[in-house]
Amino acid sequence: IQMRSGDILQSRTEYKNGKLEGLFEDYYENGQLWSKGNFKDGIPDGLFEGYYENGQFESKVNYKEGEREGPFETYHENGQLTSKGNYKEGELDGPFETYHENGQLTSKGNYKDGIPDGLFEDYYENGQLTSKGNFKDGLPDGLFEDYYENGQLKDKGNFKDGMPDGLWKEFDQDGNLTTTEK
């Protein structure tokens, strides 16, 4: 089935026994491809790709029996990578990274069955570390540190089972201790 608005194709789909089957395509009003993917028995199955209205590639992700599965990538409209990671049975699983529009790393961490697990780090647009900390079973656990854009330590403290634990220290932009709290 092809749907048109005047001379411009809006979508192209195929059906089998009343369910989406095979290649599916959607288009912007200007005729530019918006998204395409495959369906099997009405369920997403295979590679899906998305595009910005200007034609720039936006995303790619695989589906297996309706669940996101395998590596994926998303992009800013300027073509720079926005994020990349991996899905396992529809959940984030493994290393995950996001990027600023200028291409600098925004954050990186690890997921296990959709839950943050291990070290996570965030970065300023200039590439300087913003914060870092560990997660265990999706909860903050262990040392967490925040930094000023100039690289100086801003504050640090520990978490246990998702709750602040022990002494927390705050520093000014020159690295001088300003506050200590329990």
Secondary structure by P-SEA (a helix, b strand, c coil): ccccccccccccccccccccccbbbbbcccccccccccccccccccbbbbbcccccccbbbbbcccccccbbbbbcccccccccccccccccccbbbbbcccccccccccccccccccbbbbbcccccccccccccccccccbbbbbcccccccccccccccccccbbbbbccccccccccc
